[in-house]
Amino acid sequence: MTSIVRFALGLCAFAFLTYSAVPGLLRDTAHRGYWQPTQEWAAEKAKCTRYTFVMSNCSVTAVRLSSLSVEKRHLDYFTFANWGGESVAFVRSTKDPSVITLRSAADGLFGRWMFFLVLVALGAVLALTGLARPRVRRADPAFT
């Protein structure tokens, strides 16, 4: 029973990672090579949190400066490196000007993909080793 619970928790963690990381990766990959700096956006709030000395999650709330109405976007990134302490510089796509991202996220796209693929591979290895482990029945003790 505990292996089923562990598997379910691992599946939930993988689903969360996929749900939160993949859309940004696909968006930034689709616009790769088309980024240009923009001054239309400013960071209202930016925070990077480092986990287990390896992984960082950075989130930025961007506010459009040239809009009459307040337009906000929330950007999240998972990466190997810690982007804390860097200045927040926004870039927008020349293919679709409504698409924005951070300069550091666009420049670190390869590292973001490697991070995601390593986590997927690690999860697959853990799942396969957990599922492939032979099940040994415990024998009843010879004496009581």
C-alpha positions as CSV (number, residue, x, y, z in Angstrom):
1,M,0.0,0.0,0.0
2,T,2.8,2.5,0.8
3,S,4.3,2.0,-2.7
4,I,1.0,3.0,-4.2
5,V,0.9,6.1,-2.1
6,R,4.5,7.0,-3.0
7,F,3.8,6.4,-6.6
8,A,0.7,8.7,-6.4
9,L,2.7,11.4,-4.7
10,G,5.4,11.2,-7.3
11,L,2.9,11.4,-10.0
12,C,1.3,14.5,-8.5
13,A,4.8,16.1,-8.2
14,F,5.5,15.3,-11.8
15,A,2.1,16.7,-12.9
16,F,2.7,19.9,-10.9
17,L,6.2,20.3,-12.4
18,T,4.8,19.7,-15.9
19,Y,1.9,22.0,-15.4
20,S,4.1,24.9,-14.1
21,A,7.2,24.5,-16.2
22,V,6.2,23.3,-19.7
23,P,4.0,26.2,-20.9
24,G,6.7,28.8,-20.3
25,L,9.4,26.5,-21.9
26,L,7.3,25.9,-25.0
27,R,6.4,29.6,-25.3
28,D,10.0,30.8,-24.9
29,T,11.3,28.0,-27.3
30,A,8.7,29.0,-29.9
31,H,9.9,32.6,-29.8
32,R,13.6,31.8,-29.5
33,G,15.7,34.2,-31.6
34,Y,12.9,36.8,-31.8
35,W,13.4,38.6,-28.5
36,Q,14.0,42.3,-28.3
37,P,14.4,44.5,-25.2
38,T,11.3,46.4,-24.1
39,Q,10.8,49.3,-21.8
40,E,7.0,48.9,-21.7
41,W,7.1,46.6,-18.7
42,A,8.3,47.0,-15.2
43,A,8.6,44.5,-12.3
44,E,6.1,45.1,-9.6
45,K,7.3,42.1,-7.5
46,A,10.2,39.7,-8.1
47,K,11.4,36.8,-6.0
48,C,13.7,33.9,-6.4
49,T,13.6,31.0,-4.0
50,R,16.4,28.4,-4.0
51,Y,15.6,24.8,-3.0
52,T,18.1,22.1,-2.0
53,F,21.2,24.1,-3.3
54,V,20.3,23.1,-6.9
55,M,16.9,24.3,-8.0
56,S,15.5,27.8,-8.1
57,N,12.0,29.0,-8.7
58,C,11.7,32.6,-9.8
59,S,8.5,34.5,-10.1
60,V,8.0,38.0,-11.4
61,T,4.8,40.1,-11.5
62,A,5.1,42.4,-14.5
63,V,3.1,45.7,-14.9
64,R,2.7,47.4,-18.3
65,L,3.7,51.0,-18.1
66,S,2.3,52.3,-21.3
67,S,-1.3,51.0,-20.8
68,L,-4.2,53.2,-19.7
69,S,-5.6,50.2,-17.8
70,V,-3.4,48.3,-15.4
71,E,-2.2,45.2,-17.2
72,K,-0.3,42.6,-15.1
73,R,1.4,39.3,-16.0
74,H,2.8,36.7,-13.7
75,L,5.9,34.9,-15.0
76,D,7.4,31.8,-13.3
77,Y,10.6,29.9,-14.0
78,F,12.3,26.9,-12.7
79,T,16.1,26.6,-13.3
80,F,19.3,25.1,-12.0
81,A,20.9,28.5,-11.3
82,N,19.8,31.1,-8.9
83,W,18.8,34.3,-10.7
84,G,18.6,36.2,-7.4
85,G,20.4,39.6,-7.3
86,E,20.1,40.2,-11.1
87,S,18.3,43.1,-12.6
88,V,14.9,42.3,-14.1
89,A,15.0,43.1,-17.8
90,F,12.0,42.2,-20.0
91,V,12.0,41.2,-23.6
92,R,9.2,40.8,-26.0
93,S,8.8,38.7,-29.1
94,T,8.9,40.3,-32.5
95,K,6.7,37.5,-33.8
96,D,4.0,38.3,-31.3
97,P,4.5,41.6,-29.4
98,S,2.0,40.4,-26.7
99,V,4.5,37.7,-25.6
100,I,7.0,38.8,-22.9
101,T,9.5,37.1,-20.8
102,L,12.7,37.9,-18.8
103,R,16.0,38.4,-20.5
104,S,17.6,35.9,-18.1
105,A,14.9,33.3,-18.9
106,A,15.3,33.7,-22.6
107,D,19.1,33.6,-22.4
108,G,19.0,30.6,-20.0
109,L,16.5,28.5,-22.1
110,F,19.0,25.6,-22.6
111,G,19.6,25.3,-18.9
112,R,15.8,25.4,-18.2
113,W,15.3,22.6,-20.7
114,M,18.1,20.6,-19.2
115,F,16.7,21.1,-15.7
116,F,13.3,19.8,-16.8
117,L,14.7,16.8,-18.7
118,V,16.9,15.8,-15.8
119,L,14.0,16.0,-13.4
120,V,11.8,13.9,-15.8
121,A,14.6,11.3,-16.2
122,L,15.2,11.2,-12.4
123,G,11.5,10.7,-11.8
124,A,11.3,7.9,-14.5
125,V,14.3,6.1,-12.9
126,L,12.8,6.3,-9.5
127,A,9.4,5.2,-10.7
128,L,10.9,2.2,-12.7
129,T,13.2,1.1,-9.8
130,G,10.3,1.3,-7.4
131,L,8.0,-0.6,-9.7
132,A,10.6,-3.2,-10.7
133,R,11.8,-4.0,-7.2
134,P,10.9,-7.6,-6.5
135,R,8.2,-8.1,-3.9
136,V,9.3,-10.4,-1.2
137,R,6.7,-11.8,1.3
138,R,7.9,-11.6,4.8
139,A,7.9,-15.0,6.4
140,D,6.3,-15.5,9.8
141,P,8.7,-15.7,12.6
142,A,9.7,-19.3,13.5
143,F,9.0,-18.7,17.2
144,T,6.6,-16.4,19.1
